[in-house]
Amino acid sequence: MPLNSSLFTRLLLLPRFHSNLTFFEMSNRAAFVDSPKGPIVVRDTEVFEPEQGEVQIKVHSCAIQPIDAKVARLGIMPLEYPAILGSQVAGVISAVGADVTTFSVGDRVVGTTKAVAQKKAKFGGLQRFAILDASGLVEVSEGFQILMAKPNQNS
C-alpha cells in the first residue's frame, strides 16, 4: 500500500477556494484508513463542525509525512478507526468555534492537526474540511501561495 502521488489524484480533487462556497464544496471527502495496516480508501464523509477553540479549515494542501505512511502501513499507533491521517495543512477558515477571536471565516492559514494526538477522524488533514485547534494556526498573507499537490510527472 504505497503512499504516492496517485493518492492525490484520487483524493485531492479539491476545488480551489472561492469566496462563495457552492453546495459541492461543502461536501466532505477524505482518505480513510479503516483498520490497522488497512488500505487507504477515499470516500465521502460528514463535514465536522468546530467546537470551542477550534476552527474548520477548507484544506487546500496537506503534506503526507513519514509518520502518516508508517501509521497507515504498520499500524504502529492506536487510533480510532476509521482514521483520517494528515498533519500539516494549509487552507482557508470556513467556520469558527466558540471563543475563537483571533481568526475569522475567510482567513488563510497554515497549521498542524491533532490527527495522531487526538486519534479522531475530524482532525485528519487528508480531507476537504479538517478541524484544527485555533491556538496552533498561523495566518498567511495574500502574497503567500497555497499550492495544490501535483503528481511528479518524472517519477
C-alpha positions as CSV (number, residue, x, y, z in Angstrom):
1,M,0.0,0.0,0.0
2,P,2.4,2.7,-1.1
3,L,1.5,6.3,-0.3
4,N,2.3,8.1,-3.5
5,S,1.1,10.8,-5.9
6,S,-1.8,8.6,-7.0
7,L,-3.4,9.2,-3.6
8,F,-3.5,12.9,-4.6
9,T,-5.1,12.0,-7.9
10,R,-7.9,10.2,-6.1
11,L,-8.4,12.5,-3.1
12,L,-7.2,16.0,-3.8
13,L,-9.8,16.7,-6.4
14,L,-10.4,19.6,-4.1
15,P,-11.9,22.7,-5.7
16,R,-9.9,25.8,-5.1
17,F,-11.4,28.3,-2.6
18,H,-13.8,30.9,-3.8
19,S,-15.5,33.5,-1.6
20,N,-18.9,31.9,-2.3
21,L,-18.8,28.2,-1.4
22,T,-21.1,26.1,-3.5
23,F,-23.0,23.0,-2.3
24,F,-20.4,20.7,-3.8
25,E,-17.6,22.4,-2.0
26,M,-19.5,22.0,1.3
27,S,-19.4,18.2,1.0
28,N,-16.5,16.4,2.6
29,R,-14.3,13.7,1.0
30,A,-11.5,12.0,2.9
31,A,-8.8,9.4,2.7
32,F,-9.6,6.8,5.4
33,V,-7.6,4.0,6.9
34,D,-10.4,1.7,8.0
35,S,-8.2,-0.6,10.2
36,P,-4.7,-1.1,11.4
37,K,-2.5,-1.9,8.3
38,G,-5.6,-1.5,6.1
39,P,-5.7,0.1,2.7
40,I,-6.4,3.8,2.1
41,V,-9.9,4.3,0.9
42,V,-11.2,7.6,-0.4
43,R,-14.9,8.3,0.3
44,D,-17.4,10.9,1.3
45,T,-17.9,11.7,5.0
46,E,-19.6,14.2,7.2
47,V,-18.4,17.8,7.5
48,F,-17.2,18.0,11.0
49,E,-18.1,21.1,13.0
50,P,-15.6,23.1,15.1
51,E,-16.1,23.0,18.9
52,Q,-14.8,25.5,21.4
53,G,-11.3,26.9,20.5
54,E,-11.3,25.1,17.1
55,V,-11.7,26.1,13.5
56,Q,-12.8,24.3,10.4
57,I,-10.4,24.6,7.5
58,K,-11.2,24.1,3.9
59,V,-8.0,22.3,3.1
60,H,-6.1,23.4,0.0
61,S,-2.9,21.4,0.7
62,C,-1.9,18.6,3.1
63,A,1.6,17.1,3.5
64,I,1.9,13.4,3.8
65,Q,4.6,13.0,6.4
66,P,6.7,9.8,7.1
67,I,4.7,9.2,10.3
68,D,1.5,9.1,8.2
69,A,2.9,6.4,6.0
70,K,4.2,4.4,9.0
71,V,0.9,4.6,10.8
72,A,-1.1,3.5,7.7
73,R,1.2,0.7,6.7
74,L,2.4,-0.6,10.0
75,G,-0.5,0.2,12.4
76,I,2.1,1.4,14.9
77,M,-0.2,3.8,16.8
78,P,-3.5,3.2,18.5
79,L,-6.1,5.2,16.6
80,E,-9.9,5.5,16.5
81,Y,-10.7,3.7,13.2
82,P,-11.7,4.5,10.6
83,A,-8.9,7.1,10.8
84,I,-8.0,10.1,8.6
85,L,-4.3,10.9,8.7
86,G,-2.5,14.1,7.6
87,S,-0.7,16.5,9.9
88,Q,0.3,19.8,8.2
89,V,-2.3,21.6,6.3
90,A,-2.8,25.0,4.5
91,G,-6.2,26.4,3.7
92,V,-8.9,28.9,4.4
93,I,-11.1,29.0,7.6
94,S,-14.6,28.1,6.7
95,A,-16.1,28.1,10.3
96,V,-15.0,29.1,13.8
97,G,-15.9,27.5,17.1
98,A,-16.9,29.3,20.3
99,D,-14.3,31.6,21.9
100,V,-12.2,31.9,18.7
101,T,-11.4,35.6,18.4
102,T,-8.1,35.6,16.7
103,F,-9.3,34.2,13.4
104,S,-12.4,34.8,11.1
105,V,-14.0,32.9,8.3
106,G,-12.0,33.6,5.1
107,D,-8.6,33.9,6.8
108,R,-5.8,32.0,5.0
109,V,-3.9,29.8,7.5
110,V,-1.3,27.1,7.9
111,G,-1.2,24.7,10.9
112,T,-0.7,21.3,12.4
113,T,-3.6,19.0,13.0
114,K,-4.2,16.8,16.1
115,A,-4.8,13.7,13.9
116,V,-2.3,11.5,15.8
117,A,-2.5,13.1,19.2
118,Q,-6.3,13.1,19.5
119,K,-6.9,9.9,17.4
120,K,-10.1,11.2,15.9
121,A,-11.0,11.4,12.2
122,K,-12.2,15.0,12.4
123,F,-8.7,16.2,13.0
124,G,-7.1,14.5,10.0
125,G,-5.8,16.8,7.2
126,L,-6.4,14.4,4.3
127,Q,-9.9,15.7,3.8
128,R,-11.7,18.7,2.3
129,F,-12.7,20.1,5.6
130,A,-10.5,19.5,8.7
131,I,-10.7,20.7,12.3
132,L,-7.7,22.4,13.8
133,D,-7.0,24.0,17.2
134,A,-7.1,27.8,16.7
135,S,-4.1,28.2,19.0
136,G,-1.8,26.3,16.6
137,L,-2.6,28.3,13.4
138,V,-0.6,31.0,11.6
139,E,-2.3,33.4,9.3
140,V,-0.6,33.8,5.9
141,S,-0.9,36.9,3.7
142,E,-2.5,37.1,0.3
143,G,1.0,37.0,-1.3
144,F,1.6,33.5,0.1
145,Q,0.6,31.0,-2.5
146,I,-1.2,27.9,-1.2
147,L,-0.4,25.2,-3.7
148,M,-2.3,22.1,-4.6
149,A,-0.3,18.9,-4.6
150,K,0.5,17.7,-8.1
151,P,2.0,14.4,-9.0
152,N,5.6,14.4,-10.1
153,Q,5.5,13.7,-13.9
154,N,9.1,12.4,-13.8
155,S,8.5,9.6,-11.3
